[in-house]
């Protein structure tokens, strides 16, 4: 009777779930990412507007 057992393939399909194995030591909250993006945008706007004068490039 033990030989009548049918083995079915696993449902994962050979894929490995790496996110279960790796934990990052650096974690950011979503609010920090939003603030960082806003700071980068403000710096870019200031450089586009006043970058030539600040860096002494161009006319």
Buried (B, 14 or more C-beta within 10 A) or exposed (E): EEEEEEEEEEEEEEEEEEEEEEEEEEEEEEEEEEEEEEEEEEEEEEEEEEBEEEEEEEE
